[in-house]
Amino acid sequence: MTTRILLIDDHALVRSGIGMVVSAGLTDVEIIEADSLASALICTEASIDLVLLDIQLEALNGLEGIALLKQKWPGSKIVVISAIQGTLVIQEVIARGAQGFVHKSEQPARILQVINQVLTTGPKSQQMMVQENTVSASRKPTLTPRQYQVLDLLCHGLSNKMIGRKLNLSEHTVRGHVQATLQVLQVSSRSEAAFTARHLGLIV
């Protein structure tokens, strides 16, 4: 029986690469590609077994779209494949209804392993897989008032120098606050921090 997989990513090269990995690693699969959630929701009326979803999409993003995908295809399973990582992101993805998460930098064997686990295991095993990728209980990170100020300005695209001027701090001090904030959010870049902060409700 053919496994129908919907692959949603706004980068054609990424779709091509992931599609090649899946086609080479799984037997009897049909891959349907979409470059946005909007196009994905109208690309087919056929049943979908698995959705491979990037959460950094223009317009309606992948996190917000998980519910829409579940509504359209209630029996489908969702694996998020993203360039953003960190425990908090994984927890948010799972909390919204996805069954798996894998980083885009992972080796093909790991990507296939996660896909196979989601396709072949029941709810209990899926929960165990989630626990392997997360730690303790899901909760919002604790930031100091100053870190919240820096994060808010960072999310609006300000540089360290501009943040320093706004808050009357030296650029060196701002850099320290930024690094501490990234560490608390368990991310490695400013863009990941902004994405995570918005979707955890830390920044409006």
Buried (B, 14 or more C-beta within 10 A) or exposed (E): EEBBBBBBBBBEEBBEBBBEBBEEBBEEBBBBBBBBBBEBBEBBEEEBBBBBBBBBBEEEBBBBBBEBBBEBBEEBBBBBBBBBBBBBBBBBBBEBEBBBBBBBEBEBEEBBBBBEBBBEBEEEEBEEBBEEBBEEEBEEBEBEEBBBBBBBBBBEEBEBEBBBEBBEBEBEBBBBBBEBBBEBBBBEEBBBBBBBBBBBEBBE
